[in-house]
């Protein structure tokens, strides 16, 4: 499963960054996002636009083609608060 497959407001844990490029991995790491971190999907923009996630208390926008390469495992029965 990847980030784009999640529903809005769902929480997940990142479990696979091996398919992403080294540059994307490095940028995510600088923002505190790494394997084992919990994220919340805030929204997916229409028409192939970016994906907005919340991680480590900050909102991060990721290109959809990069979000498709980030493997996640959905956290069961918890939703994040969408403001």
Secondary structure, DSSP 8 states (H G I E B T S, - for coil): -BGGGS-TTEEEEEEE-TTS-HHHHHHHHHTT--TT-EEEEEEE-STT--EEEEETTEEEEE-HHHHTT-EEEEEEEEE----
